[in-house]
Amino acid sequence: MIRRHEVARNPVRVRGGPATVALRQEGSQELVSCVVSLGAGPKKGRFRVSVHTPPDEGARRGKVVFVGAGPGADDLITVRGARVIAEADIVIWASSLVHPGIVAGAKPGAVIVDSAAEALEDTEAHYRRAAEKGLLVARVHTGDPSIYGATGEQYEQCRQLGLDYETVPGVSAYSATAARMNAEITIPEVCQSFILTRLEGGRTPMPPRETVRGFAAHGATMALYLSAARNKQLQDELLAGGYPPETPCIVGYRVTWPDEMMLRCRLDELSATMREHKLWKHTIVMVGPALAEGHSGTRSHLYHPGFRHEYRAAEAGAQRDLRAHGAGAVHTQEHTA
């Protein structure tokens, strides 16, 4: 095998003596023209050889960027995510989950691949092409790629193929659901923890210690994905875990899509509410005392005038009230320094 850099810098020997070699591209092969010094004098010959071209150190490496598309609406993608899609040579998205407006900004000539009917092995061909040709792939995932995104096995594909990869976060359905209902997930002295999970017993096995009933015992705000089809079992497990029957719930169907449906109900009415509206998929359930409508009667210490930190001194009167009564009672009182 003749190497391109050897042709350019070093004498090349073939049968009978040294050769002066010139290369030109012809399709997928290199055509080598040479003059060979033989006993009776130089003779010219033309023949095809296999030429190895070492990687150009300055050439762009292939790269996959996993882009969080957000919960639905095409204007909830991040600025960075939209930029990646606009620059990508290949855009892979699932039409069953991602709004078409998200990929509408792809550049002319970009290859758009709908992965809705593809298995993981089917996408590997696109990644392999990117690795071979130094292309940029935007792999668009619904919501945030780090949450039920099946990205771990795709990262491994990239490593095996020698592809660079990174992830651009997206707005998840739980965040959009809380925002659409103007609900705060964590409220001082009511709930300061958040659990994101799914109901066990489905087609994807759950670790044995991760159960809805077990998590419910904490009484924290909980968001449940991929559980709508078994809503009666979901309600029963939440109640068995310790949530009171009157615990507020928010149900979001295709949150931020044009056909969005947002509902509120008590926990003991959760299953009946979901059945009434025929919510079997594309539905998130959120439950917990922090989701109640109306003011909780508590407030954050951080923004309290009696709370001191490196950017603000505490007001003396407010600080005394905060220490004596906590943050909850102070917002209705007047303070004097």
Secondary structure, DSSP 8 states (H G I E B T S, - for coil): -EEHHHHHHS-EEETTEEEEEEEEEETTEEEEEEEEEETTEEEEEEEEE-EE----TTS---EEEEEE-BSS-TT-S-HHHHHHHHH-SEEEE-TTTS-HHHHTT--TT-EEEE-TT--HHHHHHHHHHHHHHT-EEEEEESB-TTSS---HHHHHHHHHHT-EEEEE----HHHHHHHHTT--S-BTTTB--EEEEE-SSSSS---TT--HHHHHTT--EEEEES-GGGHHHHHHHHHHHT--TT-EEEEEESTTSTT-EEEEEEGGGHHHHHHHTT--SSEEEEESGGG-SS--S---STTSTT--BTTB---HHHHHHHHHH-STTGGGS----
